Amino acid sequence: MIKVAPSILSADYVNLQPDIEKVDQAGAEVLHIDIMDGQFVPALSYGPGWVKAIRPITKMVLDVHMMVQNPERFVDDFAQAGADIIGVHVEATPHIHRALQMIQNAGVTPEVVINPGTPVSAIEPVLDMVGQVLVMTVNPGFGGQKFLPSTVEKIAQLDAIKREKGYNFDIEIDGGVNDQTVVDCAKAGATVAVAGSYVFNADDPAARVQALKDATK
Ligand SMILES: O=C(CO)[C@@H](O)[C@H](O)COP(=O)(O)O
């Protein structure tokens, strides 16, 4: 059964705490927090202050996905705010190894992220450093996009590398995830499913968390 990571990008910001409590009580293991800088991706979202505010209200793993150019600039801020996982895009820095080292040194689980157009080979040299790989299943920057089936092959490639080398990183998927699209991803080796609009744009977010788990039993 896959772990579920609701993305607060689609939550009700005026009622953020009740929305977080709903998915927490429904058994979601991870809370996904999308940081957008208006440069690496067109939109702006929120910063370390949000992570700091959310930290005391849930025990869920706080998974900070930095869609930020040169993310090294903000690693310590998010670590101090209470992030458990910090994800940096291989496309966003010429120094991915250093960025992951900074996350490690801050006592946080390092995650490397790849866009749909980036091959797995681009992150192979750093796979021994990470606790999680995030495979973007849409182009990053917006919620509510359509899942890209071509990304499933990359999940399978990562799963094969994991087995061959004895790594135990989680493989997370993000973008267009619902109870249909999650199935092939889980079969290919995905272990964590981020879902924004599917969970929070529903009348019953808790039922949607459960539906993702049921679909991958
Ligand atoms: O990283 C992102 C957007 O770039 C995501 O985490 C979105 O929040 C996913 O939204 P849905 O596709 O699930 O609506």
The ligand as an SDF file (V2000), in Angstrom:
LIG
                    3D

 14 13  0  0  0  0  0  0  0  0999 V2000
    4.4210   20.1160   -7.2830 O   0  0  0  0  0  0  0  0  0  0  0  0
    3.2770   20.2850   -7.5710 C   0  0  0  0  0  0  0  0  0  0  0  0
    2.9050   21.2170   -8.6550 C   0  0  0  0  0  0  0  0  0  0  0  0
    4.0390   21.5300   -9.3440 O   0  0  0  0  0  0  0  0  0  0  0  0
    2.2700   19.5030   -6.8870 C   0  0  0  0  0  0  0  0  0  0  0  0
    2.6110   19.0380   -5.6140 O   0  0  0  0  0  0  0  0  0  0  0  0
    0.8190   19.8170   -7.0150 C   0  0  0  0  0  0  0  0  0  0  0  0
    0.2640   20.2530   -5.7830 O   0  0  0  0  0  0  0  0  0  0  0  0
    0.1150   18.5920   -7.4640 C   0  0  0  0  0  0  0  0  0  0  0  0
   -1.1940   18.9070   -7.7200 O   0  0  0  0  0  0  0  0  0  0  0  0
   -2.1990   17.8880   -8.3790 P   0  0  0  0  0  0  0  0  0  0  0  0
   -1.6800   17.5780   -9.7480 O   0  0  0  0  0  0  0  0  0  0  0  0
   -2.2220   16.6680   -7.4860 O   0  0  0  0  0  0  0  0  0  0  0  0
   -3.4860   18.6400   -8.3850 O   0  0  0  0  0  0  0  0  0  0  0  0
  1  2  2  0
  2  3  1  0
  2  5  1  0
  3  4  1  0
  5  6  1  0
  5  7  1  0
  7  8  1  0
  7  9  1  0
  9 10  1  0
 10 11  1  0
 11 12  2  0
 11 13  1  0
 11 14  1  0
M  END
$$$$
